[in-house]
């Protein structure tokens, strides 16, 4: 195929892992001479102006809502006009709104790619929950409608981790098992620090990145910091991100008397600047579909200390690029940080390995594999 025309579609461009990997893929695809690319968003929010300045972005006002009473509302004429005008070979979608809208009027000649970052769209609920809770009943109706749409087009699925791949094989009917494991990637050069990471000074600098929501579990780090300080370690933690739990986290920090020790920085554009100043990356997520932030930290030369979020098992090599703590035990988590801080030879070895490991997940190699997947699936 000479010129591959790809239409990316995503709900919006709020700060988040799905949005960032989508933009990194788009920017790399745009640099390829045999690719034409357009990006459709369905909501106007854009918190990544520095990543979108060179992209052809179309704001599309299409919308859809399903009704269990049979009164579904479809307003997809704008999206259809974009498809008919651009005539893509591939429609590659991310997140809920894009998944539903892009398949409302399926085109047999187009390859559809569903990029699954989380399992929230296809969770199979117990029948008792579906029958006893209106919200769960509506969710199940939406899920079944989506499965119908998948069956009406040439749909393939990308799983971002082995955990997500296993979930999709469980959640999708056998006739929809067109699943490709393609772990997420990063712009390695953006985060890589050319100088070998070394510990200087007597203040341990920690950093974590993620939305301030329950599953990211940043409040856990307040207890970790208390334990580090109790053991005489002079440490500071930067929490990067925003979300519904911000006030709760601030209250816990205040209650622990750690206002000078933990800084909640909010959303930041240049995460790499904080990574380059830090010594160790900490990741307290209880559930993590993949863990882009871990790879970014590794690229910057940071050993990582992480809880077991399932999806991040693919990229945390315990004792090599950091430590994975299986249960949310603040004492053990703090102990692992202390091991790295007190053993400079161990720290240097893990830092070096982390950089080499992250390099294998560079976006350029990822896009090579993605293009091969597109072309293979188109021929099927």
N, C-alpha and C positions, 0 to 999 in steps of 0.2 A: 504494500500500500504506500503510495507516494506521499500524500499529505493527509495526516491524521487530524481530524477536526474534533476537538474535545470540548464539551460543555460541562463545566463544573457547576454544581448547585449546592448552596448551603443556606441555612435559615438566616443567619446574620453573621457579623464579624465582631461579636463580643470577645473579650479576652477569655481564652480557653484553649485546651490542648487540641481539640478537634479543629477549631478555627485556624490555629497556628500551623498545624501540619498541612491543612488544605492550602493555605497561602504559600507555604514553602514549596509544596508540590507544584502549584500554579507558576510560581516564579521560575522554578527550574525547567518546567515544561516549556515556558515561554522562550527560554534560551535555546531550545532545540529547533533546528532549521526545518524539520519536517512536520512541525506541529502548529496548528492554529488553535487558539484557546480563547474562550470567553468564560467569565465567572458571573453567575446569577445569584443574587441575594434577594430574599423575600422580606427582609426588614432592614431599615436604613442604618442601624447602629454599625459603626466602624471604629473599633478601638485599636486598629492596626494601620494607621495612615502610612507609617514608615515601610510597611510590607506591601502596600497596595498601590503605591504611586505609579508603578509601571504596568499595572494590570488593566485589562478591558473589563470593567465591572458594570453590570446592568442591574438596576433596582427594579424588581418585578412585583407588581401589586396583586398577583394571583393569590387566591386563598381557597381553602376547602374545609368543610366541617361535615363529619358523618353524624347521622341521626339514627338511633335505634328505632325510631318511628317511621323510617323510610323517607325522611325529608332531608336527604343529603343536599348540601349547598356547594356547588362547584363554580368557581370563578377562575378559570384557568386559560382564558383566551389570550391573555398577555404572554404567558409562558409558551403557549402553543405557537404564537406569532414568532417568538424568539427562535424556537426549534425549527419552524418551517423556513425562516429566513436564513439561519446559520447552517442548517442541514448537517448536524454533527454525526460522526460515526459512533461516538461514545457520549453517554450522559452519566456523569460520575457524581453521586449524591452523598451528602453528609448531613446527619441529624434529622429529626422527626419531620419538620415541615417539608423539607426538600424531598424526603423519601416518599411522602404521600403525593405531593403535588406533581412531581416529575413523571409519575406513572399513571396519572389520571386518564390520559389518552395515550396508550402505549403505541409505539411505532415498531413494527416487526423488524425493520432493517437496522435499528439502532441497538448497540450493546449498552445495557444498563449495568452500572456498578454501584452496589450499596456498600459504603465504607462504614463498617460497624465499629464505633468507638466505645459504646456502652451497650448493656443488655436491656435497657429500659423499654425498648419498643416491642420486644418479642418475648418478654417474660411469660412463662406459662403458669397461670394462677390456679390454685385448687378450686374445684367446682363450688365448694362451700363458700369461698370468698366471693366468687363471681355472683352467686345467687343472693348473697346477704348484704352486699355493698354496692350501691349504685355506681360509685366511681369505678370500682373494679369491673362492673358489668360493662360500662362504657369502654373501659380500656380493652376488654376482651373483644368487644365489637370492632373497635379500631384495628386491633391486631389481626383479626380475621379478614377485614377489608384489605389490609396491606398484603396479606398472603395471597389474596385473590389477584391483586395488582401484579405481584411478582410472577404469578403463573401466566399472565397475559403478555409478558415481554421476555426478551432474552436477558434474564437477570443473573448476574454473578455477584458474589459477596466477597469482600475483603475483611479478614479477621486480623486485628492488630497485635494479637498475642496468642499463645497456645491456649490460654484460659478462654479467650473470646472464641477461638476456633471450636473448642469443645462445647461451649455454650450454643453456638450456631448449629452444630450438628445435632444437639438435643432439641433446640427450639424450632428448627425448620423441618418441615416434612421431607421425607427422603427424595421426592422428586425435585426439591429445591437445593440439593446438596452440591451446588456449584460454588464451593467455598475455596478461597485462596488465602493461605497464611502469608501475610506480608507485613512484618513488624514495622512500626513507624520509624521515622528517621528525623534527623536534625540537620541544620546548616552548620556543619562541623566548624568551618572556618570562622563563623561568627562568634562561637563560644570558646574556641581554642586559644589558650595562652601559650605563646611560643616558649617563654622561659619556664624551666622546670619549677613546679610548685614547691616551695620550701616554707617551713614554719619560722617566722621571725617575730621577735617580741615575746611578751608574756601574756598577751590577751588572746584567748581562743575565740575565733570568729566563726560563728555558725550561720547558715542561711537555709531557708526553706521557701518553696514557691508553690502556690496553688490557691484555688478559690476557697474562701473561708466558709466551708459548709461541713456538715457533720462527718461525711465520709473521709474528708481530708484530715480531720482530727488534730488540728493545730493546738488545741487546748492541752493536749497530752504533753506538749513540749514545755509547758509551764512547770509541770512536776519534774521533768527531766532537768531543766535549768536549776531548780531548787536543789536537786541532788548534786549537780556539778559544783555549785557554789559551796554546798555543805562539805564537799571534799577538798575545798581550797583551790578550786580551779577558777581563775579569773576569765569569765566568758561573756560574750555578747551574741545575741541572736537577732537576725533580721527576718521578719515574716513578710514576704511579698505576696500581695493578693488582696482581694476584697470579697465581700459576700455577707450573707445573712447572719453569720456568727461573729461578725467583727466586734460588736458590743460585748458579747459574752466573753470573748477572748480578752478584750481590754479589761473587763471587770476581774477576771481571774488573775491577770498580770498585776493589777492594782492590789488585789487582796493578798497576793503573795509578796508584795513590796518589791516588784521587779521592774518598775517603770524605767529605771536607768539601765536595765540589763537586757530587756526585750523591746525591740522597736517594730511596730506594725506599720509598714511603709505604704500599704495600699497597692494599687496597680502601677507598675512601672514599665516603661518601654524598653530600657536597656538593662535587662536582667543580667546580662553578661558582666556589667560593671560590678555588681554585688558579688557575683560568683568569683570574679578575679581577686576581690579583696578578702574573700573568705578562706578558711582552712578546710572545713568539713561541711558537706551538705547533709541535712537531716530530713527524712521523709516519713512522717507519722501516719500516712493514709491507711485506713482500715480496709478500703477497697480501692484498687488501682487497676484499670483496664490495661494499662501499659506502663507509663511513667516517663514521658518525654523529658520532664524536668531532671530526672536522674541522669539521663544521657547528656543533657546540656551541662550539668555539673561535672560529669566525668570528663567531657571534652575540655573543660576549664582546669582539669587536673585535680578535682576534688574527690577524695574517697567519700563514699556515701554510707550513712547508717540509716536503715529503713526498717519499717515494719513489713510484715508479709501481706501485701495487698493482692496476692494471687497473680495478676497480670504482670507485676514487676519481677516475678520469679525468672522470667526469661533474661533479664538484664542485670540482676544482682547475683554476682558470683561470690558467695560468702567466703571471706578471707582473702579475696583477690582484688576486687575493686571496692571493697567495703564490707559491711556486715548486715545481714538480715536477721532481725529479731522476730521470732515466730509469734509471740504473744505481746500484747501491749503492756509490757513490764517496764515501767520507767526506770527502775533501778538497773536492770540489765542493759537497757538502751544507753543510759548514762555511763555504764561500765565500758561499753564498746567505744563510746566517744573518748573516754579517758585513756583506753589502750592506745588509740591512735595518737592522741596528744602527747602521751608520755614516751612513746617509742618512735623516735624520728626516723630510724632506719626502716621500720615497718611502714610508716607514713609515706616515705619516699617511694618504696616499692609499690604500694597500692596506688599512689598517685600516677606513677608511670604506667601501670597496667590499665588504670581507668582511661587514660588518654588513648592508648592503643585500642582498647575495647570500643570506645565511643566512635573512633574513626571508621569502624566497620559499618556504622549506621549513618553514614553521610548521605545527604539527600540526592547527590548525583548518582550514586550507585542504586539508591532506591528507585529513582525515576527510570533508570535503565531496566530494572526488573518490572516496573509497572508497565512500561511501553511494551515489553515482551508479553506480558499478561494480556494487555489489550489486544494485541495482534493475534495471539493464540486463541482467545475467546471469540474474536470476530470470525475466525475461520471455522469454528465449531458448528 
